[in-house]
Amino acid sequence: MLTSSNRLLRLLSLLQTRRHWAGNELAATLAIHPRTLRRDIDKLRELGYPVHASSGVAGGYAFRAGKALPPLLLDDDEALAVALTLRTAATGTVGGIEETALRALVKLEQVMPQRLRHRVDALRSAIVPIPRDGAAVDATLLATLAAACRDQLRVGFDYADGKGRASTRLVEPQGLAHTGYRWYLVAWDPAREDWRTFRIDRIAGAPEVGAHFAPRPPPEGGDLRAYVSRSVNMAPHPEPARVILHAPRAVMATRIPPGAGQIEALDEARCVLQCAVPSLDALVYWLMALDVEFEVLAPAALQDRLRLASERLGRSLEKMAVPKARG
């Protein structure tokens, strides 16, 4: 039989695995009498855990939101996942949470068992963060939009499009999507009677949360990432690009993130990439990094930029000193 303290930890762990536990089922899982279970529940409440009890046929126990955040019980894998997430957040694209994430990470690592600390240290030394292009988004703004999506509340905000044109939008938010480069809001725009994507870093100020709206079927069958990827890459852009890649689509799909471009099979050995990248220089670098033969169909400016890069590379190679043979 478990000791009282071990039983409380076991009870705490079980309560965190479900939204609701029937009292008899929970007592049977712990192999204790229902009266003992009620006493243990009271002890958890005294420790600050907001455990709600309901009576009747469907009665039982469940965690509810409280006034303060009580300690959470994490297993090894959960603790490792939280540590990695906090480290990513400290260097990610969400602004305003870097220092907070680091403070939380320090607290977590201080109480980690040695076996877990070794795993975290190994991952930390192996993972090198790469600075991302583009503006970071505000964590409070993300939280506000996420809550509006969850509660189905209209939001209004000031927005600037890719050409800097400002407008005020009132939309019905569906969800948030992260392409690996930027955060997007997917929402129904009643004024345009269509779904729209909004770059969250282009939202100015704090959005105004309004009235409840009736949900509607989401775009792309609910695959918001696919919808955002298609919308972003099909959107009008001053430098749209179409490139034939001399590699099968299945191969290139593993190298090109969904948010970076649309890939269509041309034949068994080639595919066509369509993408929209603000910087031609960045696109030149990216195409070279794919490590495949390619042909640029459009735009002409990209072809010119590649010729310039090729000429520069050729001159650099000519200037390389050739080692003299020793006699």
C-alpha positions in Angstrom: 0.0 0.0 0.0 1.2 3.5 -0.8 2.2 5.8 2.0 0.0 8.9 2.5 2.5 11.3 0.7 3.1 8.9 -2.2 -0.6 8.4 -2.5 -1.2 12.2 -2.7 1.4 12.4 -5.5 -0.2 9.6 -7.4 -3.6 11.2 -7.0 -2.3 14.5 -8.2 -0.8 12.9 -11.2 -4.0 11.1 -12.1 -6.1 14.3 -11.8 -3.8 15.9 -14.3 -4.4 13.2 -16.9 -8.2 13.8 -17.4 -10.7 16.6 -17.3 -12.9 14.5 -15.0 -12.7 11.4 -12.9 -15.6 9.5 -11.5 -15.1 9.1 -7.7 -15.5 5.3 -7.6 -13.2 4.9 -10.6 -10.5 7.1 -9.0 -10.7 5.3 -5.7 -10.5 2.0 -7.4 -7.4 3.1 -9.4 -5.7 4.1 -6.2 -6.9 1.0 -4.4 -8.4 3.0 -1.5 -11.8 3.5 0.0 -13.9 6.4 -1.2 -13.8 8.0 2.2 -9.9 8.0 2.1 -10.1 9.5 -1.4 -12.3 12.4 0.0 -9.8 13.0 2.8 -6.9 13.1 0.2 -8.8 15.5 -2.0 -9.3 17.8 1.0 -5.5 17.6 1.7 -4.8 18.7 -1.9 -7.1 21.6 -1.5 -5.3 22.7 1.6 -2.1 22.7 -0.4 -3.7 25.1 -3.0 -4.8 22.7 -5.7 -8.3 23.7 -7.0 -10.0 20.3 -7.1 -13.7 20.6 -7.9 -16.2 17.9 -6.6 -19.5 17.2 -8.3 -22.3 15.0 -6.9 -24.9 12.8 -8.6 -24.7 9.9 -11.0 -21.9 11.6 -13.1 -20.2 13.0 -10.0 -16.5 13.0 -9.4 -13.5 15.2 -9.3 -11.7 17.5 -11.7 -9.2 20.3 -11.6 -10.5 23.8 -12.0 -8.8 27.1 -12.6 -7.7 28.7 -9.3 -6.5 32.1 -8.1 -2.9 31.0 -8.1 -0.9 28.5 -10.0 -0.1 25.4 -7.9 2.9 23.2 -8.4 2.5 20.8 -11.4 3.6 17.2 -11.4 5.6 16.4 -14.6 7.1 13.1 -15.6 10.5 12.9 -17.2 9.4 13.3 -20.8 7.1 16.2 -19.9 9.8 18.0 -18.0 12.2 17.6 -20.9 9.7 18.9 -23.4 8.9 21.9 -21.2 12.6 22.7 -20.9 13.2 22.5 -24.6 10.1 24.6 -25.3 11.3 27.3 -22.8 14.7 27.4 -24.4 13.2 27.7 -27.9 10.9 30.5 -26.6 13.9 32.4 -25.3 15.3 32.7 -28.8 12.2 32.5 -30.9 9.9 34.8 -32.9 7.6 35.7 -30.0 8.7 39.0 -28.5 8.4 40.0 -24.8 8.8 36.6 -23.3 12.6 35.9 -23.7 13.6 36.9 -20.1 10.5 35.3 -18.6 11.2 32.0 -20.5 14.8 32.0 -19.2 13.6 32.6 -15.6 11.2 29.7 -15.8 13.9 27.5 -17.4 16.3 28.3 -14.5 13.6 27.4 -11.9 12.8 24.1 -13.7 16.5 23.1 -14.1 17.2 23.8 -10.4 14.7 21.1 -9.3 15.4 18.6 -12.1 16.9 15.2 -11.1 20.5 14.8 -12.3 19.5 12.2 -14.9 17.2 14.8 -16.6 19.7 17.6 -16.3 22.3 15.6 -18.2 19.8 15.1 -21.1 18.9 18.8 -21.1 22.6 19.8 -21.2 23.3 17.3 -24.0 20.4 18.8 -26.1 21.4 22.3 -25.3 25.0 21.8 -26.5 23.8 20.1 -29.7 21.0 22.6 -30.7 22.3 25.8 -32.1 19.7 28.6 -32.5 19.7 30.4 -35.8 18.4 34.0 -35.8 15.2 34.3 -37.8 14.4 37.1 -40.3 11.4 39.3 -39.7 9.9 41.1 -36.8 9.0 39.2 -33.6 5.3 39.2 -32.5 4.2 40.3 -29.1 3.3 37.5 -26.7 0.3 39.4 -25.2 -1.1 40.0 -28.7 -0.8 36.3 -29.5 -2.5 35.3 -26.3 -5.4 37.8 -27.0 -5.9 36.4 -30.5 -5.7 32.8 -29.3 -8.3 33.5 -26.6 -10.6 35.1 -29.2 -10.3 32.1 -31.5 -11.1 29.7 -28.6 -14.1 31.7 -27.3 -15.3 32.6 -30.8 -15.2 36.4 -30.3 -14.9 39.0 -33.0 -11.7 41.1 -33.0 -11.0 44.5 -34.5 -7.5 45.8 -35.3 -5.5 48.2 -37.4 -3.6 46.4 -40.1 -1.0 47.3 -42.7 -0.7 45.1 -45.8 2.5 44.2 -47.7 2.5 47.6 -49.5 2.1 49.5 -46.2 -1.6 50.4 -46.8 -3.3 50.8 -43.5 -6.9 49.6 -42.8 -9.1 48.7 -39.9 -10.4 45.2 -39.9 -13.3 43.5 -38.0 -13.0 39.7 -38.3 -14.1 36.4 -36.9 -10.9 34.6 -35.9 -10.5 30.9 -36.6 -7.0 30.1 -35.5 -3.3 30.9 -35.5 -0.6 29.3 -37.7 3.1 29.4 -37.6 5.0 28.7 -40.9 8.4 28.4 -39.3 9.1 32.0 -40.3 6.1 34.1 -39.3 2.8 34.0 -37.3 -0.5 34.3 -39.1 -4.1 34.8 -38.1 -6.7 33.0 -40.1 -10.1 34.7 -39.9 -13.4 35.2 -41.7 -13.7 38.8 -43.0 -17.4 39.7 -43.2 -16.7 42.8 -45.2 -15.1 40.8 -47.9 -17.2 37.6 -47.4 -14.1 35.4 -47.5 -11.4 33.8 -45.5 -8.3 35.9 -45.0 -4.8 35.5 -43.6 -3.1 38.3 -41.6 0.5 38.6 -40.6 0.4 39.1 -36.9 3.5 41.3 -36.9 1.6 43.8 -39.1 -1.2 44.3 -36.6 -0.8 47.6 -34.9 -1.6 48.1 -31.2 -3.9 46.0 -29.1 -6.9 44.4 -30.8 -10.5 45.1 -29.6 -12.4 42.0 -28.6 -16.1 42.1 -29.4 -19.2 40.0 -29.5 -19.6 36.3 -29.9 -20.0 34.9 -33.5 -21.5 31.6 -34.8 -18.7 29.3 -36.0 -18.5 28.3 -39.6 -16.6 25.4 -41.4 -12.9 26.3 -41.5 -11.0 26.5 -44.7 -9.0 23.6 -46.1 -11.1 21.2 -43.9 -9.5 22.7 -40.8 -5.8 22.4 -42.0 -4.9 26.0 -41.3 -1.3 25.4 -42.0 -2.0 24.3 -45.5 -4.4 27.2 -46.0 -1.8 29.7 -44.8 0.9 28.1 -47.0 -1.3 28.3 -50.1 -2.5 31.8 -49.4 0.9 33.3 -48.7 2.6 31.7 -51.7 -0.2 32.5 -54.1 -0.6 36.1 -52.9 0.5 38.9 -55.3 4.1 39.8 -54.7 6.5 42.1 -56.5 8.9 39.2 -57.1 7.0 35.9 -57.5 9.2 33.0 -58.5 8.8 29.8 -60.5 11.7 27.4 -60.5 12.1 23.9 -62.0 14.0 21.7 -59.6 15.8 18.7 -61.0 14.7 16.3 -58.2 11.5 14.4 -57.4 8.8 16.3 -55.6 8.9 13.7 -52.7 12.6 14.5 -52.2 12.2 18.3 -52.3 9.2 18.2 -50.0 11.5 17.0 -47.2 13.8 20.0 -47.8 11.4 22.8 -48.3 9.0 23.8 -45.4 5.3 24.0 -46.3 5.3 27.7 -45.6 8.2 28.4 -47.9 6.6 27.5 -51.2 4.2 25.3 -53.2 5.8 22.3 -54.9 4.1 20.5 -57.9 5.4 17.4 -59.6 6.5 18.0 -63.2 7.5 14.4 -63.9 9.1 11.6 -62.0 12.5 13.4 -61.8 11.5 17.1 -61.6 9.2 19.4 -59.8 8.2 23.1 -60.0 8.6 25.4 -57.0 6.4 28.5 -56.7 7.3 30.9 -54.0 7.2 34.6 -52.9 10.3 35.9 -51.2 10.7 39.6 -50.4 14.5 39.4 -51.1 16.0 38.1 -54.3 19.4 37.8 -52.7 17.8 35.6 -50.0 16.2 33.5 -52.7 19.5 33.0 -54.6 21.2 31.8 -51.4 18.2 29.5 -50.6 18.2 27.9 -54.1 21.9 27.2 -53.9 21.4 25.7 -50.5 18.9 23.2 -51.9 21.9 21.4 -53.6 20.0 20.5 -56.8 20.2 21.6 -60.4 17.4 24.1 -61.2 16.1 26.4 -63.9 14.5 29.8 -63.2 11.3 30.4 -65.2 10.4 33.7 -63.5 11.1 36.4 -62.7 13.7 37.8 -65.0 15.2 39.8 -62.1 16.0 36.5 -60.4 17.8 35.3 -63.5 19.9 38.5 -63.6 20.7 38.1 -59.9 21.9 34.6 -60.4 24.1 35.6 -63.3 25.6 38.3 -61.1 26.2 35.8 -58.3 27.8 33.4 -60.8 30.2 36.0 -62.1 31.2 37.1 -58.6 31.9 33.4 -57.7 33.9 33.0 -60.8 36.1 36.0 -60.1 36.6 34.7 -56.5 37.8 31.3 -57.8 40.2 32.9 -60.2 41.8 34.9 -57.4 42.5 31.8 -55.4 46.2 31.1 -55.0 47.3 27.9 -56.7 49.8 26.0 -54.5 53.2 25.9 -56.2 54.8 22.5 -56.8 57.8 21.8 -54.7 61.0 20.8 -56.5 
